[in-house]
Amino acid sequence: MMKEIESKNKEYELLENKYEFLRLDNLTRDFMAEGNGDKIEINQVVEGNGE
């Protein structure tokens, strides 16, 4: 039972990360489409899953 819960938690985390990436990607595309010429660097900290 615990393995199933851990598996679902990891699956949920992956979906959250994918959603966040897509959200940021869309924001970046929207920003670029507005014609803002300023270059913005985004540093993202990615936490490993300990494996």
mmCIF file of the N, C-alpha and C atoms, coordinates in Angstrom:
data_MODEL
# 
_entry.id   MODEL 
# 
loop_
_atom_site.group_PDB 
_atom_site.id 
_atom_site.type_symbol 
_atom_site.label_atom_id 
_atom_site.label_alt_id 
_atom_site.label_comp_id 
_atom_site.label_asym_id 
_atom_site.label_entity_id 
_atom_site.label_seq_id 
_atom_site.pdbx_PDB_ins_code 
_atom_site.Cartn_x 
_atom_site.Cartn_y 
_atom_site.Cartn_z 
_atom_site.occupancy 
_atom_site.B_iso_or_equiv 
_atom_site.pdbx_formal_charge 
_atom_site.auth_seq_id 
_atom_site.auth_comp_id 
_atom_site.auth_asym_id 
_atom_site.auth_atom_id 
_atom_site.pdbx_PDB_model_num 
ATOM 1   N N  . MET A 1 1  ? 0.830  -1.205 0.000   1.00 0.00 ? 1  MET A N  1 
ATOM 2   C CA . MET A 1 1  ? 0.000  0.000  0.000   1.00 0.00 ? 1  MET A CA 1 
ATOM 3   C C  . MET A 1 1  ? 0.870  1.264  0.000   1.00 0.00 ? 1  MET A C  1 
ATOM 4   N N  . MET A 1 2  ? 1.942  1.264  0.802   1.00 0.00 ? 2  MET A N  1 
ATOM 5   C CA . MET A 1 2  ? 2.824  2.437  0.851   1.00 0.00 ? 2  MET A CA 1 
ATOM 6   C C  . MET A 1 2  ? 3.504  2.670  -0.493  1.00 0.00 ? 2  MET A C  1 
ATOM 7   N N  . LYS A 1 3  ? 3.896  1.596  -1.164  1.00 0.00 ? 3  LYS A N  1 
ATOM 8   C CA . LYS A 1 3  ? 4.543  1.727  -2.477  1.00 0.00 ? 3  LYS A CA 1 
ATOM 9   C C  . LYS A 1 3  ? 3.593  2.396  -3.469  1.00 0.00 ? 3  LYS A C  1 
ATOM 10  N N  . GLU A 1 4  ? 2.318  2.018  -3.409  1.00 0.00 ? 4  GLU A N  1 
ATOM 11  C CA . GLU A 1 4  ? 1.326  2.616  -4.309  1.00 0.00 ? 4  GLU A CA 1 
ATOM 12  C C  . GLU A 1 4  ? 1.175  4.108  -4.032  1.00 0.00 ? 4  GLU A C  1 
ATOM 13  N N  . ILE A 1 5  ? 1.144  4.460  -2.763  1.00 0.00 ? 5  ILE A N  1 
ATOM 14  C CA . ILE A 1 5  ? 1.014  5.874  -2.379  1.00 0.00 ? 5  ILE A CA 1 
ATOM 15  C C  . ILE A 1 5  ? 2.236  6.659  -2.840  1.00 0.00 ? 5  ILE A C  1 
ATOM 16  N N  . GLU A 1 6  ? 3.436  6.107  -2.607  1.00 0.00 ? 6  GLU A N  1 
ATOM 17  C CA . GLU A 1 6  ? 4.660  6.779  -3.035  1.00 0.00 ? 6  GLU A CA 1 
ATOM 18  C C  . GLU A 1 6  ? 4.693  6.934  -4.547  1.00 0.00 ? 6  GLU A C  1 
ATOM 19  N N  . SER A 1 7  ? 4.250  5.911  -5.252  1.00 0.00 ? 7  SER A N  1 
ATOM 20  C CA . SER A 1 7  ? 4.218  5.963  -6.710  1.00 0.00 ? 7  SER A CA 1 
ATOM 21  C C  . SER A 1 7  ? 3.264  7.055  -7.190  1.00 0.00 ? 7  SER A C  1 
ATOM 22  N N  . LYS A 1 8  ? 2.097  7.133  -6.575  1.00 0.00 ? 8  LYS A N  1 
ATOM 23  C CA . LYS A 1 8  ? 1.120  8.167  -6.950  1.00 0.00 ? 8  LYS A CA 1 
ATOM 24  C C  . LYS A 1 8  ? 1.650  9.558  -6.615  1.00 0.00 ? 8  LYS A C  1 
ATOM 25  N N  . ASN A 1 9  ? 2.347  9.684  -5.479  1.00 0.00 ? 9  ASN A N  1 
ATOM 26  C CA . ASN A 1 9  ? 2.930  10.976 -5.107  1.00 0.00 ? 9  ASN A CA 1 
ATOM 27  C C  . ASN A 1 9  ? 3.962  11.425 -6.136  1.00 0.00 ? 9  ASN A C  1 
ATOM 28  N N  . LYS A 1 10 ? 4.815  10.496 -6.580  1.00 0.00 ? 10 LYS A N  1 
ATOM 29  C CA . LYS A 1 10 ? 5.824  10.836 -7.587  1.00 0.00 ? 10 LYS A CA 1 
ATOM 30  C C  . LYS A 1 10 ? 5.152  11.221 -8.899  1.00 0.00 ? 10 LYS A C  1 
ATOM 31  N N  . GLU A 1 11 ? 4.117  10.475 -9.261  1.00 0.00 ? 11 GLU A N  1 
ATOM 32  C CA . GLU A 1 11 ? 3.380  10.775 -10.489 1.00 0.00 ? 11 GLU A CA 1 
ATOM 33  C C  . GLU A 1 11 ? 2.767  12.175 -10.405 1.00 0.00 ? 11 GLU A C  1 
ATOM 34  N N  . TYR A 1 12 ? 2.206  12.503 -9.254  1.00 0.00 ? 12 TYR A N  1 
ATOM 35  C CA . TYR A 1 12 ? 1.603  13.815 -9.039  1.00 0.00 ? 12 TYR A CA 1 
ATOM 36  C C  . TYR A 1 12 ? 2.659  14.917 -9.123  1.00 0.00 ? 12 TYR A C  1 
ATOM 37  N N  . GLU A 1 13 ? 3.833  14.680 -8.529  1.00 0.00 ? 13 GLU A N  1 
ATOM 38  C CA . GLU A 1 13 ? 4.913  15.664 -8.582  1.00 0.00 ? 13 GLU A CA 1 
ATOM 39  C C  . GLU A 1 13 ? 5.359  15.906 -10.017 1.00 0.00 ? 13 GLU A C  1 
ATOM 40  N N  . LEU A 1 14 ? 5.469  14.829 -10.797 1.00 0.00 ? 14 LEU A N  1 
ATOM 41  C CA . LEU A 1 14 ? 5.863  14.983 -12.197 1.00 0.00 ? 14 LEU A CA 1 
ATOM 42  C C  . LEU A 1 14 ? 4.838  15.805 -12.971 1.00 0.00 ? 14 LEU A C  1 
ATOM 43  N N  . LEU A 1 15 ? 3.562  15.554 -12.703 1.00 0.00 ? 15 LEU A N  1 
ATOM 44  C CA . LEU A 1 15 ? 2.514  16.332 -13.368 1.00 0.00 ? 15 LEU A CA 1 
ATOM 45  C C  . LEU A 1 15 ? 2.572  17.799 -12.958 1.00 0.00 ? 15 LEU A C  1 
ATOM 46  N N  . GLU A 1 16 ? 2.834  18.053 -11.684 1.00 0.00 ? 16 GLU A N  1 
ATOM 47  C CA . GLU A 1 16 ? 2.971  19.438 -11.211 1.00 0.00 ? 16 GLU A CA 1 
ATOM 48  C C  . GLU A 1 16 ? 4.130  20.130 -11.915 1.00 0.00 ? 16 GLU A C  1 
ATOM 49  N N  . ASN A 1 17 ? 5.273  19.430 -12.010 1.00 0.00 ? 17 ASN A N  1 
ATOM 50  C CA . ASN A 1 17 ? 6.448  20.008 -12.659 1.00 0.00 ? 17 ASN A CA 1 
ATOM 51  C C  . ASN A 1 17 ? 6.179  20.284 -14.132 1.00 0.00 ? 17 ASN A C  1 
ATOM 52  N N  . LYS A 1 18 ? 5.495  19.350 -14.793 1.00 0.00 ? 18 LYS A N  1 
ATOM 53  C CA . LYS A 1 18 ? 5.172  19.540 -16.207 1.00 0.00 ? 18 LYS A CA 1 
ATOM 54  C C  . LYS A 1 18 ? 4.248  20.741 -16.381 1.00 0.00 ? 18 LYS A C  1 
ATOM 55  N N  . TYR A 1 19 ? 3.244  20.856 -15.517 1.00 0.00 ? 19 TYR A N  1 
ATOM 56  C CA . TYR A 1 19 ? 2.321  21.987 -15.591 1.00 0.00 ? 19 TYR A CA 1 
ATOM 57  C C  . TYR A 1 19 ? 3.067  23.304 -15.374 1.00 0.00 ? 19 TYR A C  1 
ATOM 58  N N  . GLU A 1 20 ? 3.951  23.335 -14.385 1.00 0.00 ? 20 GLU A N  1 
ATOM 59  C CA . GLU A 1 20 ? 4.702  24.555 -14.089 1.00 0.00 ? 20 GLU A CA 1 
ATOM 60  C C  . GLU A 1 20 ? 5.596  24.929 -15.270 1.00 0.00 ? 20 GLU A C  1 
ATOM 61  N N  . PHE A 1 21 ? 6.251  23.925 -15.874 1.00 0.00 ? 21 PHE A N  1 
ATOM 62  C CA . PHE A 1 21 ? 7.092  24.195 -17.037 1.00 0.00 ? 21 PHE A CA 1 
ATOM 63  C C  . PHE A 1 21 ? 6.262  24.785 -18.175 1.00 0.00 ? 21 PHE A C  1 
ATOM 64  N N  . LEU A 1 22 ? 5.114  24.164 -18.458 1.00 0.00 ? 22 LEU A N  1 
ATOM 65  C CA . LEU A 1 22 ? 4.266  24.652 -19.545 1.00 0.00 ? 22 LEU A CA 1 
ATOM 66  C C  . LEU A 1 22 ? 3.740  26.054 -19.256 1.00 0.00 ? 22 LEU A C  1 
ATOM 67  N N  . ARG A 1 23 ? 3.428  26.330 -17.991 1.00 0.00 ? 23 ARG A N  1 
ATOM 68  C CA . ARG A 1 23 ? 2.950  27.660 -17.615 1.00 0.00 ? 23 ARG A CA 1 
ATOM 69  C C  . ARG A 1 23 ? 4.045  28.700 -17.860 1.00 0.00 ? 23 ARG A C  1 
ATOM 70  N N  . LEU A 1 24 ? 5.262  28.390 -17.422 1.00 0.00 ? 24 LEU A N  1 
ATOM 71  C CA . LEU A 1 24 ? 6.372  29.321 -17.619 1.00 0.00 ? 24 LEU A CA 1 
ATOM 72  C C  . LEU A 1 24 ? 6.706  29.472 -19.096 1.00 0.00 ? 24 LEU A C  1 
ATOM 73  N N  . ASP A 1 25 ? 6.618  28.368 -19.846 1.00 0.00 ? 25 ASP A N  1 
ATOM 74  C CA . ASP A 1 25 ? 6.877  28.418 -21.282 1.00 0.00 ? 25 ASP A CA 1 
ATOM 75  C C  . ASP A 1 25 ? 5.873  29.342 -21.969 1.00 0.00 ? 25 ASP A C  1 
ATOM 76  N N  . ASN A 1 26 ? 4.610  29.233 -21.588 1.00 0.00 ? 26 ASN A N  1 
ATOM 77  C CA . ASN A 1 26 ? 3.578  30.102 -22.168 1.00 0.00 ? 26 ASN A CA 1 
ATOM 78  C C  . ASN A 1 26 ? 3.810  31.561 -21.799 1.00 0.00 ? 26 ASN A C  1 
ATOM 79  N N  . LEU A 1 27 ? 4.210  31.813 -20.561 1.00 0.00 ? 27 LEU A N  1 
ATOM 80  C CA . LEU A 1 27 ? 4.509  33.190 -20.151 1.00 0.00 ? 27 LEU A CA 1 
ATOM 81  C C  . LEU A 1 27 ? 5.658  33.755 -20.973 1.00 0.00 ? 27 LEU A C  1 
ATOM 82  N N  . THR A 1 28 ? 6.676  32.928 -21.203 1.00 0.00 ? 28 THR A N  1 
ATOM 83  C CA . THR A 1 28 ? 7.826  33.365 -21.993 1.00 0.00 ? 28 THR A CA 1 
ATOM 84  C C  . THR A 1 28 ? 7.404  33.686 -23.414 1.00 0.00 ? 28 THR A C  1 
ATOM 85  N N  . ARG A 1 29 ? 6.583  32.805 -23.993 1.00 0.00 ? 29 ARG A N  1 
ATOM 86  C CA . ARG A 1 29 ? 6.120  33.039 -25.367 1.00 0.00 ? 29 ARG A CA 1 
ATOM 87  C C  . ARG A 1 29 ? 5.275  34.311 -25.443 1.00 0.00 ? 29 ARG A C  1 
ATOM 88  N N  . ASP A 1 30 ? 4.410  34.513 -24.460 1.00 0.00 ? 30 ASP A N  1 
ATOM 89  C CA . ASP A 1 30 ? 3.584  35.723 -24.432 1.00 0.00 ? 30 ASP A CA 1 
ATOM 90  C C  . ASP A 1 30 ? 4.458  36.966 -24.334 1.00 0.00 ? 30 ASP A C  1 
ATOM 91  N N  . PHE A 1 31 ? 5.473  36.904 -23.492 1.00 0.00 ? 31 PHE A N  1 
ATOM 92  C CA . PHE A 1 31 ? 6.382  38.028 -23.307 1.00 0.00 ? 31 PHE A CA 1 
ATOM 93  C C  . PHE A 1 31 ? 7.111  38.333 -24.613 1.00 0.00 ? 31 PHE A C  1 
ATOM 94  N N  . MET A 1 32 ? 7.591  37.282 -25.284 1.00 0.00 ? 32 MET A N  1 
ATOM 95  C CA . MET A 1 32 ? 8.322  37.469 -26.534 1.00 0.00 ? 32 MET A CA 1 
ATOM 96  C C  . MET A 1 32 ? 7.386  38.018 -27.617 1.00 0.00 ? 32 MET A C  1 
ATOM 97  N N  . ALA A 1 33 ? 6.131  37.584 -27.615 1.00 0.00 ? 33 ALA A N  1 
ATOM 98  C CA . ALA A 1 33 ? 5.168  38.023 -28.625 1.00 0.00 ? 33 ALA A CA 1 
ATOM 99  C C  . ALA A 1 33 ? 4.829  39.503 -28.471 1.00 0.00 ? 33 ALA A C  1 
ATOM 100 N N  . GLU A 1 34 ? 4.995  40.030 -27.260 1.00 0.00 ? 34 GLU A N  1 
ATOM 101 C CA . GLU A 1 34 ? 4.710  41.446 -27.024 1.00 0.00 ? 34 GLU A CA 1 
ATOM 102 C C  . GLU A 1 34 ? 5.782  42.343 -27.625 1.00 0.00 ? 34 GLU A C  1 
ATOM 103 N N  . GLY A 1 35 ? 6.887  41.750 -28.042 1.00 0.00 ? 35 GLY A N  1 
ATOM 104 C CA . GLY A 1 35 ? 7.941  42.527 -28.677 1.00 0.00 ? 35 GLY A CA 1 
ATOM 105 C C  . GLY A 1 35 ? 8.905  43.167 -27.702 1.00 0.00 ? 35 GLY A C  1 
ATOM 106 N N  . ASN A 1 36 ? 8.914  42.703 -26.474 1.00 0.00 ? 36 ASN A N  1 
ATOM 107 C CA . ASN A 1 36 ? 9.868  43.228 -25.502 1.00 0.00 ? 36 ASN A CA 1 
ATOM 108 C C  . ASN A 1 36 ? 11.251 42.700 -25.855 1.00 0.00 ? 36 ASN A C  1 
ATOM 109 N N  . GLY A 1 37 ? 12.148 43.603 -26.150 1.00 0.00 ? 37 GLY A N  1 
ATOM 110 C CA . GLY A 1 37 ? 13.473 43.197 -26.596 1.00 0.00 ? 37 GLY A CA 1 
ATOM 111 C C  . GLY A 1 37 ? 14.437 42.872 -25.476 1.00 0.00 ? 37 GLY A C  1 
ATOM 112 N N  . ASP A 1 38 ? 14.045 43.140 -24.252 1.00 0.00 ? 38 ASP A N  1 
ATOM 113 C CA . ASP A 1 38 ? 14.940 42.880 -23.132 1.00 0.00 ? 38 ASP A CA 1 
ATOM 114 C C  . ASP A 1 38 ? 15.125 41.385 -22.949 1.00 0.00 ? 38 ASP A C  1 
ATOM 115 N N  . LYS A 1 39 ? 16.361 41.021 -22.686 1.00 0.00 ? 39 LYS A N  1 
ATOM 116 C CA . LYS A 1 39 ? 16.656 39.605 -22.466 1.00 0.00 ? 39 LYS A CA 1 
ATOM 117 C C  . LYS A 1 39 ? 16.561 39.322 -20.970 1.00 0.00 ? 39 LYS A C  1 
ATOM 118 N N  . ILE A 1 40 ? 15.831 38.290 -20.632 1.00 0.00 ? 40 ILE A N  1 
ATOM 119 C CA . ILE A 1 40 ? 15.658 37.926 -19.230 1.00 0.00 ? 40 ILE A CA 1 
ATOM 120 C C  . ILE A 1 40 ? 16.200 36.522 -19.026 1.00 0.00 ? 40 ILE A C  1 
ATOM 121 N N  . GLU A 1 41 ? 17.059 36.377 -18.030 1.00 0.00 ? 41 GLU A N  1 
ATOM 122 C CA . GLU A 1 41 ? 17.564 35.048 -17.702 1.00 0.00 ? 41 GLU A CA 1 
ATOM 123 C C  . GLU A 1 41 ? 16.792 34.519 -16.506 1.00 0.00 ? 41 GLU A C  1 
ATOM 124 N N  . ILE A 1 42 ? 16.366 33.281 -16.614 1.00 0.00 ? 42 ILE A N  1 
ATOM 125 C CA . ILE A 1 42 ? 15.624 32.650 -15.529 1.00 0.00 ? 42 ILE A CA 1 
ATOM 126 C C  . ILE A 1 42 ? 16.447 31.488 -15.007 1.00 0.00 ? 42 ILE A C  1 
ATOM 127 N N  . ASN A 1 43 ? 16.786 31.561 -13.741 1.00 0.00 ? 43 ASN A N  1 
ATOM 128 C CA . ASN A 1 43 ? 17.503 30.465 -13.103 1.00 0.00 ? 43 ASN A CA 1 
ATOM 129 C C  . ASN A 1 43 ? 16.512 29.651 -12.305 1.00 0.00 ? 43 ASN A C  1 
ATOM 130 N N  . GLN A 1 44 ? 16.491 28.348 -12.567 1.00 0.00 ? 44 GLN A N  1 
ATOM 131 C CA . GLN A 1 44 ? 15.539 27.477 -11.886 1.00 0.00 ? 44 GLN A CA 1 
ATOM 132 C C  . GLN A 1 44 ? 16.314 26.424 -11.111 1.00 0.00 ? 44 GLN A C  1 
ATOM 133 N N  . VAL A 1 45 ? 15.932 26.242 -9.880  1.00 0.00 ? 45 VAL A N  1 
ATOM 134 C CA . VAL A 1 45 ? 16.521 25.200 -9.057  1.00 0.00 ? 45 VAL A CA 1 
ATOM 135 C C  . VAL A 1 45 ? 15.655 23.964 -9.197  1.00 0.00 ? 45 VAL A C  1 
ATOM 136 N N  . VAL A 1 46 ? 16.276 22.881 -9.615  1.00 0.00 ? 46 VAL A N  1 
ATOM 137 C CA . VAL A 1 46 ? 15.548 21.630 -9.779  1.00 0.00 ? 46 VAL A CA 1 
ATOM 138 C C  . VAL A 1 46 ? 15.991 20.688 -8.674  1.00 0.00 ? 46 VAL A C  1 
ATOM 139 N N  . GLU A 1 47 ? 15.026 20.254 -7.900  1.00 0.00 ? 47 GLU A N  1 
ATOM 140 C CA . GLU A 1 47 ? 15.333 19.336 -6.817  1.00 0.00 ? 47 GLU A CA 1 
ATOM 141 C C  . GLU A 1 47 ? 15.299 17.917 -7.341  1.00 0.00 ? 47 GLU A C  1 
ATOM 142 N N  . GLY A 1 48 ? 16.327 17.151 -7.015  1.00 0.00 ? 48 GLY A N  1 
ATOM 143 C CA . GLY A 1 48 ? 16.360 15.747 -7.420  1.00 0.00 ? 48 GLY A CA 1 
ATOM 144 C C  . GLY A 1 48 ? 15.455 14.926 -6.534  1.00 0.00 ? 48 GLY A C  1 
ATOM 145 N N  . ASN A 1 49 ? 15.169 13.727 -6.996  1.00 0.00 ? 49 ASN A N  1 
ATOM 146 C CA . ASN A 1 49 ? 14.305 12.863 -6.199  1.00 0.00 ? 49 ASN A CA 1 
ATOM 147 C C  . ASN A 1 49 ? 15.116 11.927 -5.311  1.00 0.00 ? 49 ASN A C  1 
ATOM 148 N N  . GLY A 1 50 ? 16.409 12.177 -5.209  1.00 0.00 ? 50 GLY A N  1 
ATOM 149 C CA . GLY A 1 50 ? 17.233 11.405 -4.284  1.00 0.00 ? 50 GLY A CA 1 
ATOM 150 C C  . GLY A 1 50 ? 17.698 10.068 -4.820  1.00 0.00 ? 50 GLY A C  1 
ATOM 151 N N  . GLU A 1 51 ? 17.466 9.827  -6.095  1.00 0.00 ? 51 GLU A N  1 
ATOM 152 C CA . GLU A 1 51 ? 17.885 8.537  -6.654  1.00 0.00 ? 51 GLU A CA 1 
ATOM 153 C C  . GLU A 1 51 ? 19.191 8.682  -7.381  1.00 0.00 ? 51 GLU A C  1 
# 
